[in-house]
């Protein structure tokens, strides 16, 4: 897999052309090291790790997506597992979508209409756009639920609370990196629509991940009960 990392230095990646950017170089080194760890992920074979990492690398090598390099690198560095990253990318990337479909073969990936606020502008989306979003979010949830412990360990990070009741306290919060990545992916998907502000898209995706965390935490508690009673 070492040779795959050379793709990050290809001309297609516009950020990598500026080798004088120390911050970018450091981010790239961290990403390469983190991607190498995909080979050691618990419960996955080396072949599977290589395939998932390669899809991510191929996605980043496309000129239209290289601006997401640093954001994806932060997700990887936070140990957000490759399957969840692929699920997020699957809305706009064919290879990622095909891989996620294989992961979820036999599972229902539609959970009904997405609840959206009329003020956000989502009510004006075309039915096929809503259907695609519904399937995408359902896929993210199903992939995340395959290993709730591992997913929570990646997407929850310690931060100082900005809420009045807990101001300044260190609390677990959803990773900004994964929310931002999902919001940009959704914005790109809806780029031809042009009526929804990015702040509304970001808020929507943040709510999706907050609800996802609640669902995963409930799954973890259920698994603990089953283990204890077993």
N, C-alpha and C positions, 0 to 999 in steps of 0.2 A: 504493500500500500504506500510505501515511501514515495514511489514514482508518481502516485496520484497527486501528491502535494505540489509537484511541479506545475500543475495546472493553475495554482494560485499566482504563479509568476508569469503567466502567459500575457501577451499584449491585450487580450480581451478584457482583462481586469484593469480598469482605468486607474483605480487607486494604487495598484501595485507598481505602476510606472514611476511613482514618486518615492524612490527609495530613501530620500532624505527625510521623509516624514517618520520621525522616531516613534511616535505614538502608534502609527499604523503598523510599522515593522514589529513592534512589541505585540500588538493585537494579533498579527499574522502568526507569530511564533506561538502564542498561546493557543490559537485556533488549531494549528498543526499538531501541537501536543495533545490537545483535547480530542481531536479527531482520531489520533492514534489510539486513544483509550477506548474508542468504539469497538475495537477488536476484542476488548476484555470485558465487555458488558455482560453482566450476569444473565445466564439463561439463553444467550445467543451464540451461534456458531461463528467462527471467523469468516466464513463465506458470507453469511448474512450481514455481519458488520461491514465488511468491505463493500457489499452491494449498496447498503444504505448510505454509507459515507460517500461513495462514488456518485450517487444521485445528487446529493447535496453539492458536491464539488462541481458537477456538470451544470447544475442550476446556476451556481455563482459564476461560472465561466461564460454565461450568456451576457453579452453587452448590456442588455436591457435590465439585468438584475444585479450587476456588480455593485450598485450602490447599497445593496443589502448586506455586503460582506461583513462589515463591522458589527452589524446588528445580529446576524446569524452567529458570528464568532462569539459574541457575548452569551448567546443562548447555550452554545456548546460549552463554553468555559464555566457556565453555571450548572453544568451536568444535566441540562434539559435533554432528555434522551432523543436519539436520532429519529425514532418512530414518530414522536410527537412533532418534531420539527418538520418531518415530511408531511404529516397530516395538515399542518398549517400551510405549507407550500402547495399542497395538492389542488387548491382552488384555481391556481393559474399555471401549474406545471404538469404536463402530461405524464412524464416519467414518475413523478412523485405520486400523482393520482393513481396510476396503474399499480404502483407498489402498495399503496394504502388499500386499494381494492383487494389485492391478494391477501393482505393482513386480515382484512375483515370479511373474507369470503364466507358466505353463509349467514352473515349477520345483517340485520335490518339497519340501513343507514338513513332512514328518514323518520323523524320524530314528530311530524305534523308541522303546521304552519309556524313560522317564527313570530314570536310576540315582539312587535316593534312599536315604538311610540310615534304617533302621527306627527309630532313636532319635529322629529328627526328627519322626516322626509322619506323614510323607508316605505311608507304606504304607496308611494308613487312608482316603486320599482315594478318592472314587468314580472308576470307570474313565473317565467322561466328563471329570472334572476333570483327570486325568492326561493324557488325550488332548489337551485344550485347552492344557495347559502345554507338552506336547511340541511341538505345532504352533507355539506362541508362541516358545519358545526356538529352534526351528529357523528361524523367520522372522527373529529377531534375528540369528542367525548368518549367514543368507544375505544379509540387507541389509548387514551389516557387511562381508561379503566382496566386495561389489560394488566397493569401493574400499578395500582394506586399509590403504594408506598414510594416507589421509584419516581412516579410523576410528581407527587407532592414534594419530594426531596429536591427536585429540580426547579419547580416553578414558584416555590415559596422561599423568600429570602428575608433576612433580618434587616429591618429599617426602622428609623425613628418615626414614630407616629406623628401625624399632623392633625389628628382628631383632638378636639378640645378636651375630651375626657381622658385621653392617654397622651397628651402632648409631651413629646420628648422621650417617651418610653420606647424601648426596643421591642418591636412586635414583628410577627411574620406577616408579610404582604406578598401579593402576586408580583412576580418578576416584571419589571417595566419592559425588559427586552422582549419577552414573548408576547406581551400585549401590543407593544409597538409594532413588532413584526407582523402579527395577525392583522392589525389595523391597516398597515401599508399594503399587505396582500389584498385585503378586501377593497381598499381604495383603488388599487390597480385593476381589480376585477370590475369595479363600477366606474372606471375612468370615463367611459363613454356616456354615462348618465349625467354627471355634472351638477346634480342638484343637492347632494348631501355634503355638508362640510366635514372636513377631516376630524374636527373635534368631536362631532356627533358619532362618527365611525369609531373613533378611539374609545369613546365612552361606552358605546355598544359592545365592543370587544372586551373591554375591562369588565363589564357586567357578565359577559359570557364566561370569563375565566373565574370570576368570583363565585358564580353558581357552580362551575366545574369543581372548584376546591371544596365546596360544601358537599357535593355529591361524592367526591373521592374520600373525604373524611368520614362520611357515613359508611362507605364501603369498607374502610379500614376498621371502623368500630365493629361492623358486622363480622368481618374476618377474625377479629380478636375474640369475639363472643363464641364463634364456631370453634376456634382453636381451643379456647378455654373449656368449652363444654365437651369437646371431643376427647 
